[in-house]
Amino acid sequence: MKLLQASLYGTALMAGLLMTGCASQPDGVTAQAADPNKKICRAEQNTESRIPQRMCKTRAEWEAYDARERESGDDYRQANQQRNRSPFDPGKQ
């Protein structure tokens, strides 16, 4: 019984240490993450091929790219919602 208790306490202690280690970050990490000129490479899926292509851009370029992708996806969803609406839809009066 004491062995089981010791094992449970040890597991709880290790879990607590792991969680506190993940929650705190060194100051250099946050300053480094905000650098807009840092080069980042991603594997992007092309519609013409099943093989992803590696694309490298700066953080600022990726943010602009992601914003354009989100906007085009939103435009597509809005167009489909308007096109697929039933003439008997109570929301359309």
Beta strands, then each sheet from edge to edge (+ up, - down):
strand 1: 39-44
strand 2: 53-58
sheet 1: 1+ 2-
end
